[in-house]
């Protein structure tokens, strides 16, 4: 998998329980997916058609880094399918 983007979870990005908003994570994933799709298909004319599954396994807290990785699954003439994975990293605990 190829590293596409890195984000820092800030205090303004969390909700009442102190975890990153899921909608913001989806936004970061969509942006990274679009950038990666444009890169592998050599065109800026890409749109998101479908997000098939999103699983939030662990909470993200302020100060954590989010690294988004991508892998092409299928590249056709008019569409491509990519797999994205977001991994959290604590700069304090490793």
KAURNOR-V97571 format. One record per pair of residues at least 12 apart in sequence whose ideal C-beta (glycine too) atoms are under 8 Angstrom apart, sorted by the first residue. I is the first residue (numbers start at 0). J is the second residue. Records with the same first field share a line. If there is no record, write none. Layout:
I: J / J
This chain:
0: 68 / 69 / 70 / 82 / 84
1: 35 / 68 / 69 / 70
2: 66 / 67 / 68
3: 31 / 34 / 35 / 67 / 68 / 69 / 83
4: 27 / 30 / 31 / 34 / 66 / 67
5: 64 / 65 / 66 / 67
6: 27 / 64 / 65 / 67
7: 62 / 63 / 64 / 65
8: 59 / 60 / 61 / 62 / 63 / 64 / 65 / 87
9: 61
10: 61
12: 61
13: 60 / 61
17: 58 / 60 / 61
18: 58 / 59 / 60
19: 58 / 59 / 60 / 63 / 65
21: 55
24: 55 / 59 / 65 / 85
25: 50 / 53
27: 65 / 67 / 85
28: 50 / 53 / 67 / 83 / 85
29: 47 / 50
31: 67 / 69 / 83
32: 47 / 69 / 81 / 83
33: 45 / 46 / 47
35: 69 / 71 / 81 / 83
36: 79 / 81
39: 71 / 74 / 79 / 81
40: 74 / 79
48: 78
57: 87
59: 87
62: 89 / 90 / 91
63: 87 / 88 / 89 / 90
64: 87 / 88 / 89 / 90
65: 85 / 86 / 87 / 88
66: 85 / 86 / 87 / 88
67: 83 / 84 / 85 / 86
68: 83 / 84 / 85 / 86
69: 81 / 82 / 83 / 84
70: 82 / 84
